[in-house]
Amino acid sequence: MSEEVLVTVADGIIEVTINRPEARNAMSKAAAEGIAAAMDRLDAENDLRCAILTGAGGTFCSGMDLKGFLSGELPVVPGRGFGGLTEWTPKKPVIAAVDGYALAGGFELALACDMIVANANARFGVPEAKRGLVAAGGGVVQLPRLLPRPLAMEMALTGDPIDAGRAFELGLVNRVTDGPAIEAARELAQAIAANGPLAVIASKGIIRDSWLWSDEDVMAKQAPYIAHVFSSEDAREGATAFAQKRKPEWKGK
């Protein structure tokens, strides 16, 4: 894996760090490929339960590497999108730990994650319109799904950033911390990793996909996501552990 992405694993959590601090973690092709490979590993290894995506040197990601762009390089992985993540999602949860700037493609990358934890000094925005461009990595699509349309319009059309406190008020950010975002993200990841892995995967899948379902189809559509969960060894283990007042020992099957 490229040195532009660092990967560590501990306690069922894979931490993926964009490692281009000299460029404010501007996204390169190599970094995008590194993130995609790490997410493949997340899904492939049964002992991995959750991922944290963050940036080195006090910045999450400042967007596309313009030097690479001018030389003909796009930080996109086919079928995966910008940063290897904006056009798909792994089956297991991904948390963005944001310090400093998450701008343009960097903000789109954070929005592609399932949850966002941010340092109080973090800034989020889609400034593309200020450069005559469009937030085509999902920004102008995802924002009106997550925010009231007028607020999404304001962010996209002015290009002005918002701080972590405002992002929290709007529901874009789960938690705001005065310390490094990675520490608060680890707490959130540990809480997720302690739960039944099959239940977590199914719950994420339903939450991600169900916005397209009609009210009449909801129960039928969710059935394939959950049928195997209720008949799993983990379901029996969860009930047994509760009755025995002990911590469950999940097997992921």
C-alpha angles and dihedrals in degrees: 000000000000119000085231085078122045121201129196130171129205134154095355094308124113115206116204117193125192100224107199101102093153087065096038086256093293106182119259130183091254092051091049091052090048092053092048091051091050091051090050088054091050091057096039100052115072094205092059111089107168142008133220119204116198143147133246125241100027099300129095101203131317094203134258120000099249093196089058091045092054090052091052100263121133119196091224132118114209109254091007103065132209112000089004092281117065098085100045141017132220116242091247125068124274123199122199113217104200126196121166116345130010099173136159106335089005090062090045089052091052091048089052089062120084096239137012128215115186141188112240090249095054120121128207129193152132103229095168094114089061087063097042092258137113128236091246096162091083101288099115090042100046100041096064088048091054101035138038107276096248091056092047088049092052094051094046099040099043096036089212117147127235127215127242093261092056091044089053091050090052093049096246093115126051100200137010120204135185090217131059111313091229092067094054090042090055090054091052092045092050091053089053095044090054091065131080107289096214091050091049093050093048093046093050091048094051094045091048096046106031097078086080094052124099118233090249093055101043099099095043093045095051094048096085090052095055109028095089092044095063092048095045130113087240092060090054091044092051092053093044093049091050091051091047093045094235138119113275119247103217122204100180092237 
